[in-house]
Amino acid sequence: MTQARADRVIDGRDMEPPEPFVQTMEALDTIKPGQKVLLLLGREPIPLYRALELNGYSWQTERTAEGTVEVLMWHKQS
């Protein structure tokens, strides 16, 4: 996954919980349909997936060779 595919990138690898979650949800509130948010973390954000599902977002998760978890999120198509 490349950062170029995202309209907004949140690097949460050095943040303490719940800051990455808070920043991600705030960013998702500001994007328009067709735009995407990329979250970078050191571990998989299992609680985030439920929040995304409940709020109408789709996502794709990949782990890089360096161990970074990349979560690309966008509005579900109606």
N, CA, C and O atoms as CSV, one atom per row, in Angstrom:
chain,resi,resn,atom,element,x,y,z
A,1,MET,N,N,0.858,-1.168,0.000
A,1,MET,CA,C,0.000,0.000,0.000
A,1,MET,C,C,0.908,1.235,0.000
A,1,MET,O,O,1.924,1.278,0.693
A,2,THR,N,N,0.530,2.198,-0.764
A,2,THR,CA,C,1.374,3.390,-0.800
A,2,THR,C,C,0.627,4.585,-0.215
A,2,THR,O,O,-0.597,4.684,-0.307
A,3,GLN,N,N,1.380,5.468,0.374
A,3,GLN,CA,C,0.781,6.670,0.954
A,3,GLN,C,C,0.171,7.557,-0.115
A,3,GLN,O,O,-0.699,8.377,0.182
A,4,ALA,N,N,0.617,7.404,-1.364
A,4,ALA,CA,C,0.093,8.228,-2.445
A,4,ALA,C,C,-1.390,7.961,-2.695
A,4,ALA,O,O,-2.077,8.808,-3.266
A,5,ARG,N,N,-1.892,6.799,-2.276
A,5,ARG,CA,C,-3.310,6.469,-2.481
A,5,ARG,C,C,-4.206,7.125,-1.447
A,5,ARG,O,O,-5.429,7.052,-1.564
A,6,ALA,N,N,-3.633,7.762,-0.442
A,6,ALA,CA,C,-4.416,8.355,0.646
A,6,ALA,C,C,-4.454,9.873,0.525
A,6,ALA,O,O,-3.484,10.506,0.108
A,7,ASP,N,N,-5.596,10.440,0.897
A,7,ASP,CA,C,-5.742,11.893,0.934
A,7,ASP,C,C,-5.241,12.456,2.251
A,7,ASP,O,O,-4.887,13.631,2.342
A,8,ARG,N,N,-5.214,11.604,3.276
A,8,ARG,CA,C,-4.745,12.020,4.603
A,8,ARG,C,C,-3.997,10.849,5.215
A,8,ARG,O,O,-4.474,9.715,5.165
A,9,VAL,N,N,-2.831,11.110,5.790
A,9,VAL,CA,C,-2.020,10.061,6.422
A,9,VAL,C,C,-1.855,10.403,7.904
A,9,VAL,O,O,-1.500,11.526,8.261
A,10,ILE,N,N,-2.121,9.411,8.756
A,10,ILE,CA,C,-1.917,9.560,10.197
A,10,ILE,C,C,-0.867,8.543,10.614
A,10,ILE,O,O,-1.083,7.335,10.513
A,11,ASP,N,N,0.261,9.034,11.079
A,11,ASP,CA,C,1.327,8.148,11.552
A,11,ASP,C,C,1.171,7.993,13.060
A,11,ASP,O,O,1.611,8.840,13.837
A,12,GLY,N,N,0.538,6.899,13.454
A,12,GLY,CA,C,0.268,6.656,14.857
A,12,GLY,C,C,1.288,5.774,15.544
A,12,GLY,O,O,1.075,5.360,16.683
A,13,ARG,N,N,2.394,5.476,14.876
A,13,ARG,CA,C,3.381,4.546,15.430
A,13,ARG,C,C,4.023,5.048,16.711
A,13,ARG,O,O,4.429,4.236,17.542
A,14,ASP,N,N,4.129,6.354,16.901
A,14,ASP,CA,C,4.740,6.897,18.116
A,14,ASP,C,C,3.722,7.540,19.049
A,14,ASP,O,O,4.095,8.227,20.001
A,15,MET,N,N,2.436,7.319,18.778
A,15,MET,CA,C,1.383,7.897,19.626
A,15,MET,C,C,0.950,6.889,20.689
A,15,MET,O,O,1.047,5.676,20.502
A,16,GLU,N,N,0.474,7.425,21.800
A,16,GLU,CA,C,-0.089,6.590,22.867
A,16,GLU,C,C,-1.596,6.449,22.636
A,16,GLU,O,O,-2.250,7.417,22.250
A,17,PRO,N,N,-2.155,5.255,22.867
A,17,PRO,CA,C,-3.611,5.107,22.761
A,17,PRO,C,C,-4.296,6.040,23.748
A,17,PRO,O,O,-3.765,6.250,24.839
A,18,PRO,N,N,-5.426,6.596,23.423
A,18,PRO,CA,C,-6.251,6.367,22.234
A,18,PRO,C,C,-6.009,7.387,21.118
A,18,PRO,O,O,-6.842,7.518,20.221
A,19,GLU,N,N,-4.898,8.105,21.155
A,19,GLU,CA,C,-4.665,9.195,20.192
A,19,GLU,C,C,-4.785,8.768,18.724
A,19,GLU,O,O,-5.425,9.485,17.956
A,20,PRO,N,N,-4.203,7.633,18.290
A,20,PRO,CA,C,-4.375,7.253,16.876
A,20,PRO,C,C,-5.848,7.042,16.505
A,20,PRO,O,O,-6.282,7.426,15.419
A,21,PHE,N,N,-6.612,6.426,17.418
A,21,PHE,CA,C,-8.038,6.204,17.181
A,21,PHE,C,C,-8.771,7.537,17.060
A,21,PHE,O,O,-9.559,7.738,16.136
A,22,VAL,N,N,-8.507,8.442,17.996
A,22,VAL,CA,C,-9.171,9.748,18.002
A,22,VAL,C,C,-8.844,10.515,16.722
A,22,VAL,O,O,-9.746,11.049,16.075
A,23,GLN,N,N,-7.581,10.575,16.358
A,23,GLN,CA,C,-7.192,11.303,15.138
A,23,GLN,C,C,-7.784,10.665,13.887
A,23,GLN,O,O,-8.182,11.364,12.955
A,24,THR,N,N,-7.840,9.336,13.870
A,24,THR,CA,C,-8.410,8.640,12.713
A,24,THR,C,C,-9.886,8.956,12.560
A,24,THR,O,O,-10.334,9.273,11.458
A,25,MET,N,N,-10.653,8.877,13.642
A,25,MET,CA,C,-12.084,9.153,13.555
A,25,MET,C,C,-12.335,10.613,13.175
A,25,MET,O,O,-13.264,10.903,12.421
A,26,GLU,N,N,-11.519,11.530,13.687
A,26,GLU,CA,C,-11.648,12.942,13.311
A,26,GLU,C,C,-11.360,13.131,11.829
A,26,GLU,O,O,-12.067,13.873,11.147
A,27,ALA,N,N,-10.328,12.467,11.327
A,27,ALA,CA,C,-9.974,12.574,9.903
A,27,ALA,C,C,-11.080,12.003,9.030
A,27,ALA,O,O,-11.414,12.582,7.997
A,28,LEU,N,N,-11.650,10.878,9.432
A,28,LEU,CA,C,-12.725,10.266,8.652
A,28,LEU,C,C,-13.953,11.172,8.594
A,28,LEU,O,O,-14.682,11.168,7.603
A,29,ASP,N,N,-14.182,11.940,9.642
A,29,ASP,CA,C,-15.312,12.881,9.653
A,29,ASP,C,C,-15.133,14.011,8.642
A,29,ASP,O,O,-16.109,14.654,8.258
A,30,THR,N,N,-13.901,14.259,8.208
A,30,THR,CA,C,-13.638,15.394,7.319
A,30,THR,C,C,-13.499,15.012,5.852
A,30,THR,O,O,-13.511,15.890,4.989
A,31,ILE,N,N,-13.366,13.710,5.545
A,31,ILE,CA,C,-13.161,13.351,4.141
A,31,ILE,C,C,-14.484,13.265,3.387
A,31,ILE,O,O,-15.543,13.011,3.961
A,32,LYS,N,N,-14.381,13.486,2.088
A,32,LYS,CA,C,-15.531,13.401,1.202
A,32,LYS,C,C,-15.559,12.007,0.574
A,32,LYS,O,O,-14.532,11.328,0.539
A,33,PRO,N,N,-16.722,11.573,0.077
A,33,PRO,CA,C,-16.768,10.284,-0.620
A,33,PRO,C,C,-15.710,10.229,-1.724
A,33,PRO,O,O,-15.539,11.180,-2.486
A,34,GLY,N,N,-15.014,9.112,-1.792
A,34,GLY,CA,C,-13.936,8.950,-2.770
A,34,GLY,C,C,-12.566,9.242,-2.192
A,34,GLY,O,O,-11.556,8.850,-2.775
A,35,GLN,N,N,-12.511,9.928,-1.049
A,35,GLN,CA,C,-11.236,10.206,-0.407
A,35,GLN,C,C,-10.906,9.082,0.580
A,35,GLN,O,O,-11.785,8.339,1.015
A,36,LYS,N,N,-9.617,8.976,0.921
A,36,LYS,CA,C,-9.159,7.902,1.796
A,36,LYS,C,C,-8.221,8.424,2.873
A,36,LYS,O,O,-7.513,9.414,2.689
A,37,VAL,N,N,-8.239,7.716,4.013
A,37,VAL,CA,C,-7.346,8.006,5.136
A,37,VAL,C,C,-6.468,6.784,5.345
A,37,VAL,O,O,-6.963,5.657,5.342
A,38,LEU,N,N,-5.168,6.996,5.528
A,38,LEU,CA,C,-4.228,5.918,5.801
A,38,LEU,C,C,-3.687,6.076,7.216
A,38,LEU,O,O,-3.154,7.126,7.573
A,39,LEU,N,N,-3.829,5.027,8.016
A,39,LEU,CA,C,-3.306,5.006,9.382
A,39,LEU,C,C,-2.127,4.044,9.434
A,39,LEU,O,O,-2.227,2.901,8.988
A,40,LEU,N,N,-1.007,4.516,9.983
A,40,LEU,CA,C,0.192,3.696,10.157
A,40,LEU,C,C,0.345,3.384,11.635
A,40,LEU,O,O,0.338,4.287,12.472
A,41,LEU,N,N,0.484,2.094,11.959
A,41,LEU,CA,C,0.604,1.673,13.356
A,41,LEU,C,C,1.626,0.552,13.492
A,41,LEU,O,O,2.036,-0.057,12.505
A,42,GLY,N,N,2.026,0.295,14.721
A,42,GLY,CA,C,2.949,-0.794,15.008
A,42,GLY,C,C,2.253,-2.112,15.285
A,42,GLY,O,O,2.903,-3.154,15.367
A,43,ARG,N,N,0.934,-2.074,15.429
A,43,ARG,CA,C,0.169,-3.299,15.665
A,43,ARG,C,C,-1.208,-3.147,15.041
A,43,ARG,O,O,-1.635,-2.037,14.725
A,44,GLU,N,N,-1.901,-4.266,14.864
A,44,GLU,CA,C,-3.212,-4.215,14.237
A,44,GLU,C,C,-4.242,-3.606,15.191
A,44,GLU,O,O,-4.323,-4.008,16.351
A,45,PRO,N,N,-5.032,-2.634,14.707
A,45,PRO,CA,C,-5.984,-1.911,15.562
A,45,PRO,C,C,-7.358,-2.577,15.601
A,45,PRO,O,O,-8.321,-2.047,15.047
A,46,ILE,N,N,-7.449,-3.722,16.245
A,46,ILE,CA,C,-8.694,-4.498,16.258
A,46,ILE,C,C,-9.914,-3.663,16.690
A,46,ILE,O,O,-10.945,-3.743,16.023
A,47,PRO,N,N,-9.849,-2.860,17.779
A,47,PRO,CA,C,-11.037,-2.081,18.171
A,47,PRO,C,C,-11.486,-1.079,17.099
A,47,PRO,O,O,-12.668,-0.747,17.017
A,48,LEU,N,N,-10.557,-0.607,16.291
A,48,LEU,CA,C,-10.899,0.355,15.247
A,48,LEU,C,C,-11.838,-0.265,14.217
A,48,LEU,O,O,-12.728,0.415,13.708
A,49,TYR,N,N,-11.653,-1.543,13.905
A,49,TYR,CA,C,-12.465,-2.180,12.864
A,49,TYR,C,C,-13.953,-2.148,13.195
A,49,TYR,O,O,-14.781,-1.923,12.313
A,50,ARG,N,N,-14.290,-2.368,14.446
A,50,ARG,CA,C,-15.703,-2.326,14.855
A,50,ARG,C,C,-16.257,-0.913,14.682
A,50,ARG,O,O,-17.376,-0.739,14.198
A,51,ALA,N,N,-15.483,0.091,15.074
A,51,ALA,CA,C,-15.922,1.482,14.910
A,51,ALA,C,C,-16.104,1.823,13.436
A,51,ALA,O,O,-17.053,2.517,13.072
A,52,LEU,N,N,-15.209,1.344,12.593
A,52,LEU,CA,C,-15.338,1.596,11.159
A,52,LEU,C,C,-16.613,0.960,10.613
A,52,LEU,O,O,-17.353,1.588,9.857
A,53,GLU,N,N,-16.863,-0.289,11.001
A,53,GLU,CA,C,-18.057,-0.998,10.544
A,53,GLU,C,C,-19.328,-0.261,10.978
A,53,GLU,O,O,-20.243,-0.070,10.176
A,54,LEU,N,N,-19.382,0.148,12.236
A,54,LEU,CA,C,-20.570,0.826,12.768
A,54,LEU,C,C,-20.801,2.190,12.140
A,54,LEU,O,O,-21.936,2.664,12.098
A,55,ASN,N,N,-19.740,2.829,11.650
A,55,ASN,CA,C,-19.851,4.179,11.097
A,55,ASN,C,C,-19.857,4.232,9.579
A,55,ASN,O,O,-19.781,5.316,9.001
A,56,GLY,N,N,-19.945,3.069,8.914
A,56,GLY,CA,C,-20.113,3.052,7.461
A,56,GLY,C,C,-18.846,3.221,6.647
A,56,GLY,O,O,-18.874,3.819,5.571
A,57,TYR,N,N,-17.731,2.699,7.150
A,57,TYR,CA,C,-16.476,2.783,6.407
A,57,TYR,C,C,-16.000,1.402,5.992
A,57,TYR,O,O,-16.272,0.405,6.660
A,58,SER,N,N,-15.290,1.363,4.883
A,58,SER,CA,C,-14.594,0.163,4.436
A,58,SER,C,C,-13.119,0.364,4.713
A,58,SER,O,O,-12.662,1.494,4.889
A,59,TRP,N,N,-12.366,-0.736,4.753
A,59,TRP,CA,C,-10.939,-0.621,5.011
A,59,TRP,C,C,-10.193,-1.807,4.426
A,59,TRP,O,O,-10.764,-2.855,4.124
A,60,GLN,N,N,-8.908,-1.598,4.282
A,60,GLN,CA,C,-7.979,-2.634,3.818
A,60,GLN,C,C,-6.748,-2.539,4.709
A,60,GLN,O,O,-6.209,-1.452,4.917
A,61,THR,N,N,-6.304,-3.672,5.233
A,61,THR,CA,C,-5.153,-3.693,6.134
A,61,THR,C,C,-4.029,-4.504,5.515
A,61,THR,O,O,-4.252,-5.590,4.980
A,62,GLU,N,N,-2.819,-3.964,5.593
A,62,GLU,CA,C,-1.624,-4.675,5.133
A,62,GLU,C,C,-0.519,-4.471,6.156
A,62,GLU,O,O,-0.457,-3.440,6.827
A,63,ARG,N,N,0.352,-5.465,6.268
A,63,ARG,CA,C,1.534,-5.347,7.123
A,63,ARG,C,C,2.744,-5.264,6.195
A,63,ARG,O,O,2.914,-6.105,5.312
A,64,THR,N,N,3.579,-4.253,6.395
A,64,THR,CA,C,4.769,-4.087,5.563
A,64,THR,C,C,5.867,-5.044,6.037
A,64,THR,O,O,5.768,-5.637,7.111
A,65,ALA,N,N,6.894,-5.180,5.232
A,65,ALA,CA,C,8.035,-6.022,5.596
A,65,ALA,C,C,8.720,-5.512,6.861
A,65,ALA,O,O,9.333,-6.288,7.595
A,66,GLU,N,N,8.614,-4.205,7.117
A,66,GLU,CA,C,9.218,-3.609,8.310
A,66,GLU,C,C,8.360,-3.811,9.552
A,66,GLU,O,O,8.793,-3.491,10.658
A,67,GLY,N,N,7.133,-4.344,9.382
A,67,GLY,CA,C,6.262,-4.593,10.517
A,67,GLY,C,C,5.203,-3.530,10.771
A,67,GLY,O,O,4.409,-3.656,11.703
A,68,THR,N,N,5.186,-2.488,9.953
A,68,THR,CA,C,4.161,-1.452,10.104
A,68,THR,C,C,2.830,-1.974,9.586
A,68,THR,O,O,2.764,-2.591,8.522
A,69,VAL,N,N,1.774,-1.722,10.345
A,69,VAL,CA,C,0.423,-2.069,9.913
A,69,VAL,C,C,-0.168,-0.826,9.260
A,69,VAL,O,O,-0.222,0.242,9.868
A,70,GLU,N,N,-0.612,-0.980,8.005
A,70,GLU,CA,C,-1.199,0.122,7.249
A,70,GLU,C,C,-2.685,-0.162,7.062
A,70,GLU,O,O,-3.063,-1.194,6.509
A,71,VAL,N,N,-3.521,0.757,7.526
A,71,VAL,CA,C,-4.969,0.606,7.392
A,71,VAL,C,C,-5.476,1.745,6.507
A,71,VAL,O,O,-5.432,2.912,6.898
A,72,LEU,N,N,-5.955,1.397,5.323
A,72,LEU,CA,C,-6.510,2.372,4.390
A,72,LEU,C,C,-8.031,2.338,4.536
A,72,LEU,O,O,-8.644,1.275,4.429
A,73,MET,N,N,-8.640,3.503,4.782
A,73,MET,CA,C,-10.074,3.576,5.086
A,73,MET,C,C,-10.780,4.567,4.166
A,73,MET,O,O,-10.196,5.563,3.739
A,74,TRP,N,N,-12.060,4.272,3.865
A,74,TRP,CA,C,-12.853,5.133,2.994
A,74,TRP,C,C,-14.341,4.884,3.274
A,74,TRP,O,O,-14.714,3.889,3.897
A,75,HIS,N,N,-15.181,5.817,2.797
A,75,HIS,CA,C,-16.635,5.672,2.929
A,75,HIS,C,C,-17.092,4.479,2.091
A,75,HIS,O,O,-16.649,4.294,0.957
A,76,LYS,N,N,-17.995,3.664,2.672
A,76,LYS,CA,C,-18.601,2.583,1.893
A,76,LYS,C,C,-19.464,3.184,0.801
A,76,LYS,O,O,-20.064,4.243,0.983
A,77,GLN,N,N,-19.525,2.507,-0.327
A,77,GLN,CA,C,-20.395,2.953,-1.408
A,77,GLN,C,C,-21.845,2.649,-1.052
A,77,GLN,O,O,-22.147,1.574,-0.533
A,78,SER,N,N,-22.723,3.570,-1.322
A,78,SER,CA,C,-24.147,3.377,-0.998
A,78,SER,C,C,-24.828,2.531,-2.043
A,78,SER,O,O,-26.025,2.265,-1.938
